[in-house]
Amino acid sequence: MIYAFALIAAVSFASGFGLSHQIDKAQIQYMQDGIAAQNMEATLTLKALTEQADKEHQKALNATQQLEAANVSTINAINSQRDNFKSKRLYDTHRARSDRTAAKASDTSAITDTSTNDGQLSDQITEFLKSEAYRADEVSAYATLCKNYISTLRDLDYVKLE
């Protein structure tokens, strides 16, 4: 009889151990399936986000190329204007209208100033004004480029301006 109790105890222990092992195995399998599903979902999400990032990156590259092309075009136009006006003289329209006559105290006849009175500015002043106009055009073009760059970034959602 003692053997029967020992045999029943051993079979009960073995069946309980086997049942417990099967439950643990099922729980582990359930967890592995859950982890595999999460990994698959993460992979799909990563793939979708990577594709979106690639599209946005391509948009940014295209926008940058367009901005660079526009900048080159603007600089070429500024240089062309500078070259076109290189040989031109500047005039002071107010000076051209003024008469420079002086009267001598002892003589009643008017003496006209012999300097040129056609309103032309000196070569130095002309060159200075041309160089300053060229610099102002370059700064204006650069400011426009910066404004367009920020607008493009804002349109591409790279920069959030509030």
C-alpha positions in Angstrom: 0.0 0.0 0.0 2.8 2.3 0.7 4.1 1.6 -2.8 0.7 2.6 -4.2 0.8 5.9 -2.3 4.3 6.5 -3.5 3.3 5.6 -7.0 0.3 7.9 -6.9 2.5 10.7 -5.4 5.1 10.2 -8.2 2.5 10.1 -10.9 0.7 13.2 -9.4 4.1 15.0 -9.2 5.0 14.0 -12.8 1.6 15.0 -14.2 1.7 18.3 -12.2 5.2 19.0 -13.4 4.3 18.1 -17.0 1.2 20.3 -16.8 3.1 23.2 -15.3 5.8 22.8 -18.0 3.2 22.9 -20.7 1.5 26.0 -19.2 4.9 27.8 -19.0 5.8 26.7 -22.5 2.4 28.1 -23.8 3.0 31.4 -21.9 6.5 31.7 -23.4 5.2 31.0 -26.9 2.5 33.6 -26.4 5.1 36.1 -25.3 7.4 35.2 -28.2 4.5 35.6 -30.6 3.7 39.0 -29.1 7.3 40.1 -29.4 7.4 38.9 -33.0 4.3 40.9 -33.8 5.7 44.0 -32.2 8.9 43.6 -34.1 7.0 43.2 -37.4 4.9 46.3 -36.6 8.1 48.3 -35.7 9.7 47.1 -38.9 6.7 48.3 -41.0 6.6 51.6 -39.1 10.3 52.1 -39.6 10.0 51.3 -43.3 7.1 53.8 -43.7 8.9 56.5 -41.8 12.1 55.9 -43.7 10.2 56.2 -47.0 8.6 59.5 -45.8 12.0 60.8 -44.7 13.5 59.9 -48.0 10.7 61.8 -49.9 11.1 64.8 -47.6 14.9 64.7 -48.1 14.4 64.6 -51.8 12.0 67.6 -51.6 14.6 69.4 -49.6 17.4 68.6 -52.1 15.2 69.8 -55.0 14.3 73.0 -53.1 18.0 73.6 -52.3 18.9 73.1 -56.0 16.2 75.5 -57.1 17.3 78.1 -54.6 20.9 77.7 -55.7 19.9 78.1 -59.3 17.9 81.2 -58.5 20.8 82.6 -56.6 23.3 82.0 -59.4 20.8 83.6 -61.9 20.4 86.6 -59.6 24.2 87.0 -59.2 24.7 86.7 -62.9 22.0 89.4 -63.5 23.7 91.7 -61.0 27.1 91.1 -62.6 25.6 91.7 -66.1 24.1 95.0 -64.9 27.5 96.0 -63.4 29.2 95.2 -66.7 26.6 97.1 -68.7 27.0 100.2 -66.5 30.8 100.0 -66.3 31.4 102.6 -69.0 28.5 104.9 -68.0 28.9 108.2 -66.3 26.6 109.3 -63.5 25.1 112.8 -63.5 23.9 115.1 -60.8 20.7 116.5 -62.2 20.6 119.3 -59.7 24.1 120.5 -60.5 23.4 120.4 -64.2 20.6 122.9 -63.7 22.5 125.3 -61.6 24.4 128.2 -63.1 27.8 129.0 -61.7 28.3 132.6 -62.5 30.2 135.1 -60.4 30.5 138.8 -60.8 33.6 140.8 -60.1 33.2 143.8 -57.9 35.2 146.0 -60.3 33.7 144.6 -63.5 30.1 144.4 -64.3 30.3 141.6 -66.8 29.5 138.1 -65.6 32.3 135.6 -65.5 31.3 132.0 -66.1 33.1 129.2 -64.2 35.3 127.3 -66.6 34.8 124.0 -64.9 32.5 121.5 -66.6 28.9 122.3 -65.7 27.3 119.4 -67.5 26.3 117.7 -64.3 28.8 114.8 -64.6 30.1 113.4 -61.4 33.8 112.8 -61.0 35.3 109.4 -61.9 36.0 108.6 -58.3 32.5 109.4 -57.1 31.0 107.5 -60.1 33.1 104.4 -59.3 32.3 104.6 -55.6 28.6 104.9 -56.2 28.7 102.0 -58.7 30.6 99.8 -56.3 28.2 100.6 -53.5 25.2 99.9 -55.7 26.8 96.6 -56.7 27.4 95.7 -53.0 23.8 96.7 -52.1 22.5 94.5 -54.9 24.6 91.5 -53.6 23.3 92.0 -50.1 19.7 92.3 -51.3 20.1 89.1 -53.3 21.6 87.3 -50.3 18.8 88.5 -48.0 16.2 87.3 -50.6 18.0 84.0 -50.7 17.9 83.7 -46.9 14.2 84.6 -46.8 13.4 82.0 -49.5 15.5 79.4 -47.7 13.6 79.9 -44.5 10.3 79.9 -46.3 11.2 76.6 -48.0 12.3 75.0 -44.7 9.1 76.1 -43.1 7.0 74.7 -46.0 8.9 71.4 -45.6 8.2 71.4 -41.8 11.9 71.6 -40.9 11.4 74.9 -39.0 8.4 75.7 -36.9 8.0 79.5 -36.7 5.5 80.8 -34.2 
